[in-house]
Structures are given as C-alpha cells and as structure tokens.
Amino acid sequence: MAGTLGYFLYTYASYACLAMYNEMFLVYVALFSTSFAAFTLTMMSFDLQRLAVCISNQLPVRFVGGFLILISVTPGI
C-alpha cells in the first residue's frame, strides 16, 4: 500500500509541479494533496520495533547495493 501511494504521490506531484497548467491543474493538486496525506499516515503507522525484528542481519546489503549502483551507471537501452 505504501508503495502504491508513493507512486501516486510522485505521479501527481509531477503533474502538479512539472506539467503545463491546464484545466486539470486543480484536480492534480487535489490528488497530490490526498496522496501525500495518505502516504504520510501510512508511513507513520509502521511499528518500527516490529519492523526491526523482521529484518535480519542476513540481508545481502552489499549485493543489493552493488546491484543498484550497477543499474544506475549502466546506460539505458
């Protein structure tokens, strides 16, 4: 849910701030505002102590970090 709300937040922030002004501008701002509020409430509802227990020390941090760096420097096709 947080990921979907983050997607909507990013999309409508882009529409409201980067797109040209048109007749849908107020709709974009309203959708951006509601997705921001919902995303904030969702992120604040996480139990951080329980989340820390769910993430183990066996997480392959170096592999994931190296993969993300590789993807970021590789030119797109």
Protein Blocks (a to p, Z undefined) as FASTA:
>chain_A
ZZmmmmmmmmmmmmmmmmccdfklmmmmmmmmmmmmmmmmmmmmpcfklmmmmpcfkbcf
klmmmmmmmmmmpccZZ
